[in-house]
Amino acid sequence: MLSIAYLKITIAVLVLICSIVGIIKLFRGKQIIKLHASYGTHPISIPKAGYYSLWAEAKFMTKLPLANFNSTISDIHGKPVRTYKSIFRPRANSMSQATVQLKYFYLKQGEYVLNITNEKETTLNVLDKIANNFLPEQTEAQFSYRIKNTFPEFLFPVFMIALMFAVQGIVFTLIDLIPKATP
C-alpha cells in the first residue's frame, strides 16, 4: 500500500514538473528575429521546423497602433503561411516594456518573409479594442515585432489540466497516508 502511494506521488511530481516546464516554454522561447515595425517586407530565416509565434513589443501602458499595421508571413514564393490567432493573449511585462503575442504558426526550415502593410491587424479581439480606448495614443509606430520559437498555444489547456491533476494527485495521496483515528 505504501509503495503504491510513493509511486503515485512520484508520477504526479513528474507530471507537475513537465507541465510547469511546458507552460514556461509556451511563454518564453528562443527569439529568432526582432525588427522595428515598418511597412514593407522583412526576410526571416528559420533554422529548424517548429511552432513559432509573433509578438508585438512596445512601451508599457501605451496603445499599439495595430489599426495601421497588419503582419502576414509567407514563403519566399509569396504563398501565405497559415496563422492562428492567439486565444489567451500571453503577455510578458516589465516596468518599461510590454509584449503581447498576436499569432502563432508552424514553419518548416527555410526562408520566409514577414509582410507589414498599412491595414488593420486581423488578430484584434473585442477586449483589445475596448482596452485600446483607455490607453494613450502613440504618435508614431514605436514598437517592434519579435518572432520566437515557442510551443503552440493550444497546448496551454493541456498543461494547465495536467498541472491541476498532478497537484490533486499529490494532495489526495498524502491525505490517504495520514493515519486514520479509530474509535
ChimeraX attribute file (.defattr): number of C-alpha atoms within 10 A of each C-alpha:
attribute: neighborCount
match mode: 1-to-1
recipient: residues
	/A:1	6
	/A:2	9
	/A:3	8
	/A:4	10
	/A:5	17
	/A:6	15
	/A:7	12
	/A:8	18
	/A:9	20
	/A:10	15
	/A:11	15
	/A:12	22
	/A:13	17
	/A:14	13
	/A:15	19
	/A:16	22
	/A:17	14
	/A:18	15
	/A:19	22
	/A:20	16
	/A:21	12
	/A:22	19
	/A:23	19
	/A:24	13
	/A:25	15
	/A:26	20
	/A:27	19
	/A:28	14
	/A:29	15
	/A:30	11
	/A:31	13
	/A:32	15
	/A:33	15
	/A:34	15
	/A:35	13
	/A:36	13
	/A:37	19
	/A:38	17
	/A:39	14
	/A:40	12
	/A:41	16
	/A:42	13
	/A:43	15
	/A:44	18
	/A:45	12
	/A:46	18
	/A:47	12
	/A:48	11
	/A:49	12
	/A:50	15
	/A:51	16
	/A:52	24
	/A:53	27
	/A:54	24
	/A:55	23
	/A:56	22
	/A:57	24
	/A:58	20
	/A:59	17
	/A:60	14
	/A:61	16
	/A:62	17
	/A:63	18
	/A:64	25
	/A:65	20
	/A:66	19
	/A:67	13
	/A:68	14
	/A:69	19
	/A:70	17
	/A:71	23
	/A:72	18
	/A:73	23
	/A:74	19
	/A:75	17
	/A:76	14
	/A:77	9
	/A:78	11
	/A:79	11
	/A:80	15
	/A:81	15
	/A:82	12
	/A:83	18
	/A:84	16
	/A:85	17
	/A:86	22
	/A:87	14
	/A:88	12
	/A:89	15
	/A:90	14
	/A:91	14
	/A:92	13
	/A:93	14
	/A:94	9
	/A:95	8
	/A:96	9
	/A:97	14
	/A:98	18
	/A:99	21
	/A:100	19
	/A:101	25
	/A:102	24
	/A:103	23
	/A:104	25
	/A:105	21
	/A:106	16
	/A:107	22
	/A:108	13
	/A:109	11
	/A:110	13
	/A:111	15
	/A:112	23
	/A:113	21
	/A:114	19
	/A:115	19
	/A:116	19
	/A:117	17
	/A:118	14
	/A:119	12
	/A:120	14
	/A:121	18
	/A:122	15
	/A:123	17
	/A:124	14
	/A:125	13
	/A:126	8
	/A:127	8
	/A:128	13
	/A:129	11
	/A:130	10
	/A:131	10
	/A:132	17
	/A:133	10
	/A:134	11
	/A:135	12
	/A:136	11
	/A:137	13
	/A:138	13
	/A:139	7
	/A:140	8
	/A:141	15
	/A:142	15
	/A:143	22
	/A:144	16
	/A:145	22
	/A:146	19
	/A:147	23
	/A:148	21
	/A:149	26
	/A:150	22
	/A:151	23
	/A:152	20
	/A:153	25
	/A:154	14
	/A:155	13
	/A:156	17
	/A:157	12
	/A:158	13
	/A:159	20
	/A:160	16
	/A:161	11
	/A:162	19
	/A:163	21
	/A:164	13
	/A:165	15
	/A:166	22
	/A:167	16
	/A:168	13
	/A:169	20
	/A:170	19
	/A:171	13
	/A:172	13
	/A:173	18
	/A:174	14
	/A:175	11
	/A:176	11
	/A:177	12
	/A:178	8
	/A:179	7
	/A:180	8
	/A:181	5
	/A:182	4
	/A:183	3
